[in-house]
Amino acid sequence: MMREELRKQCEIFLENRDVVKETFKWEISLLFPVCASVFTNKGQVATKEKLQECSEMVKKDAGIFSEFRGNAKLAVISMLATEENPNEIWSVTQRYYKKLREQFQPSPYLAVAAVVLAQNVEENEAEQYIIRGKKLYEMMKKNHPFLTYREDSIFAILLGMSDDTNDDAVMERVERAYHYLKGHFSSSNDVQSLSHCLSIVSGNVDERCNKVVRVFDMLKNAGVKYGQRYELASLGALTLIPIEENCIVEDIIAVDTFLSDKKGYKGLCRESKKNRLMHASMIVTSAYCNSDTANVAAITATLAMIAAQEAAMCAIMASTVAASAASN
């Protein structure tokens, strides 16, 4: 039976998805649940009025060819709409984006990275994180020249915000995770994203990799086939939380079962089962992060865990946008 806390989190997620969908009917539908998770992760319920306010704000200040008006638009608007003072964060975001453009090629992912920085970093510290992020990006590119693309700029920035200030140690974790996970999952690009996600927090990355694989296998043994592409990053963010594997598996299955009977997940136009499982994983992550679990478990890297959630969201966005573009 599903815990009441999880049921409430599911209801908030579904409400957020419907509000985003109603407000932006003609946007890429695959992004609606991802944007819903932005609000759900913060324990908030989206409102059409706040979303429209932020949409007009971005439209007014960003030119028609701006990356803020492209594929990243919905994610940027949703992130801004979670803020008490979105105007202030939007102003900081634009300044950070200009600094990011001095180091990186323009892309919709860089626009999302600017919002992540604006929400988490003081202005007097932003430049050092951006410069460090560029250095880490170059290290990624050197290690995996055919896998590292513009969307990885987000992961580089998030890794640059890590509590581990040793760049070589950070990249060593990334490489250890990548080579371990490549033996278990087939998509090199998505394994790279997962390895970035698991490496944001300092400490033993081998244990985290083992946990991801164990949870994946436990789901499989229970007859639940979790996706091995962009879905993996969401599973990785969840396994950063110090919760026993059996509890994670039980909660994912319970939420997946709950969602299977809801609008958008049944009928001819339903989400795929893999997407539904990914959404279940996102909801379970939100439930734990919005509870006292983190404090009870004495997590010392709470901010890094939140950054990992952002990384999972960005990986999903990158992949769903690419898939939608290919289908058109």
N, C-alpha and C positions, 0 to 999 in steps of 0.2 A: 504493500500500500504506500502511496506517495505521502511524504511528509507535508504537513500543512504549509510550512515555510516555502517548500518547492512549488506547491500549487499556487501560492500567492505570486511567486516570481514568474511563473508561467503566464498568469493572468495579466501581470504588468507588461510582460514582453509582448503578448498578443495585442494588448491595447495600444502599446507604442507602435507596433507594426501597422495597425489599422489607421492610426492617426497620421503616420508618415505617408502611407499609401493614399489616403484620402486627400492629403495636402499636395502631393506630387504625383498625380495619377499617371502622367505621361513619362515619368522617369523609368530607369531600368529597374524592373520589379525585383530582380535578384538582390538588389541593394536594400530593399525595405527592411528585411529582418536584420541585416547587418547594422543599419542605422538605428533600428529599434534597440539593439543591444547596447548602443552608445548610451542611451537613456537608462536602460535597465541596469547596466553596470554601476550607475550612480544612484540607483534607487529612485529614479525620477519617472514621472509620467509626462510624456510629450503633450504639447498643446498646439493646435493648428495656428493660433494667433502668434505664438512665439516663433514657430517655424517660418511663418510668412514674414514676420518682422525681420528675422535674420536673412531670409532670402532676398528681401528688398534691399537690405543693407549691403549685401555682397554684390547684388546686381548694380547698385548705384555706384559703388567704388571700384569695381573690377571691370575692365574693358571686355568687349565681346569676345576677344581672342585670349583672354586671361585663362590660366590654368584653373583658377577658382570658379570659372564658369563652365568648365569642361566636365570630364567624367568624375572629378572629385567633388563636384558641387554639392551633391546630396550629403556626403559624409561631412564636409566642412560645415554646412548649414546645421546639421544635427549636432555636431560637436559644439558649435557656438551656442546653440539653443539650450545646452545644458548649463550655461553660465548665468550667474545672477546679473552680471553686467556684460552682455555680449559685445556691446560697442567697444568697450575697453579692450577686450581680448582680440577683437577683430583688428583694431588699430595696431596692437602689438604683433599680431599675426602678419600683417602686411609688412611691417618693418623687418621681422625675422625672415620673411620670404626673400626680401631684397638681399639680406646677408647670405642666405642659402644659395641664391642665384650666383653669387660671387664664387662659389665653390663647386656647385653642381649644375648639370644640364637641366633646363626646365622640364617639368613633368607634373601630371596631376598628383602623383605620390609625394612630390616635394611640397605641394600645397598642403597636403594633409600633415606632413612633417612639421610645417610651420605652425599649424594649429596645436599640435602635440607639444611643441616647444613653448608656445605662448601660454598654454595651460599649466605647464610644469616648471618653467625656468624663469628666473628673474633676468631682467634686461642686461644687468651688468655681468651676467654669467653666460649669456646666450652665445656670444661669439666664440668662447672657448669650447663649448659643446659642438658648435658647428664645425670648427676647425678640426677638432678631434674626430668628429663623424666623417669628415672628408678623408682623414688619414686612414681610418678603419675601412672606409669604402675602397680605397686604393689597395689595402691589404687583401680585402675580399676579391677584388678584381685580379690581383696577382695570383691568388690561390685558385680561383675559378673564373678564368677569363671568358668562357663561353656560357657561364651560368649567371653571372652578375650583370644585372640590367638596372635601369633607372629606378624601378620600384624598390630596389635594395637600398636606396638612399634613406628610406624610412628606417630600415633595420640598422643601418650604420649610425644614424642619429640616436636611436634608442640604445644601442650598444655603447655609444659615447656617453650616455647618461647613467651607465652602470656604476655601481658602488665600487667596482674594481677599476682603479686608475691606471693599471698596467696594460697597455695596448697589446703587448705580446701575449700576456696571460689570457686576455679576452679572446683573442683570435685562436689561441691554442685550444680553448674550450670549444669554440665554434668548429674547428677542424676535427677534434676528437668526436664531437657529437655527429658531425656530418658522416665521417667514415664508419662510425658504428651503425647509424641509422640507415645508411645506404645498403647495408646488408639485409635490412628488413623491409624496406619500402622501395618501390621501383622508380618513382619520379624524382630525378636528381634535383630539379628546380624547387620542388615542394619540400624535399628533404633539407635543402639548403635553408629555406625559410624557417622550417622547424628547428634546425640547429641554431639559427640566430635567436629564435624565441627562447630556447632553453638556456642560452648562454648569457642572457641579460643579467641574471642573478649570479653573483660569485659563488664559489663552492664546487662541490663534486658534480660535474655534469654527467658522469657515467651513471650515477644513481638515477638522475632524471631521465636519461635515455632508456634505462632499464624499465623505469616506471611506465613510460609511454608505451613501450613494447608490450609490457605485461597487461596493461589496461586494454590495449588494442586486441591482444590475443584472448583475454577474458571475455571481451564483447563477442568476438568471433565464436568462441566456444559456447556462448549463450545463444548463438544463432543470429547475432546482430553484426552485420557487415559495415563497419565504419569506413568512410572514404579514405583513399590513400593519396589524394591530391591536395588541393587548397584546404580541405577539411582538417588536415593534420595539425596546422598551426593552432587551431582552436583547442584541440585535444592537448597539445603541448602546454598551452597557457593554464589549462585546468590541472594538469599534473604537477605544476609548480606549487600548488597548495598542499600543505602537509596533511593529506587525508588518505586513509587506507584505500588501496586499490578496489577492494570489494565494495566499499561505500560509493566510490566514484561510479563503478559499473552499475550498481543497483540504482543510483540516482539518474544516470543517463537513460537507462532502460525505462524507468518510471516516467520520466519527462517525455521521452519519445512516444510511449504508449498514450500518454495524455494528449500530446499534440496530434497524434494520428486521427483523432476523432474531431478535430477542430477545422474551422473554415480555412481554406488555403492549403490544407494538408490531406484533403480527401477529394474524391471526384476526379474528373478528367483534367482539370487544371491544377492539380495538386503539385506541391513541391516534391522533388525526388526524395526517396528514402534516405539517401546519403546527405542531402541538404538538411532534412529534418533532424537527423542524428547530430549533425554539426550544430544546428540551432539548440538542440537539447543540451549539448556540451556547453554552449555559451550561457545558457540559462543556469545550469548547475554552477558554473564559475561565478556568475553574478550572485547566486544565492549564498555561496560561501563567503564571497568578498563583502557582502552586505550584512553579514552576521558577525558575531564576536569570535568566530573560529580563528581568524588570523591572530587576534590578541591572545587567545587561550593557548595557541600553539607557539607563542612567542616568536613570531616571524620578525626578523630584524631587517628585512629588505622589502617592506610593504610597498614602497614607491616603485621598486624594481618589478614587483609582481604586477602592479597596475600597468606599468610600461609594457610588460609582456602581453597583457590583455589588448593593449593598443596595437601591438605588433600583430597579434592574431587577427584583429579586425582589419588591419591594412592589408594583410596577406589575402584575406578573403575578398576584400574589395578589388584588389589588383586582378585576381583570378576570375572573378565573376564579370568584371568589366571586359576583360580579354575574351572570355567565352561568349559574352553577348555580342561583342563587336564581330567575332568570327561568324556567328550565326546570321548576322545581318549582311 
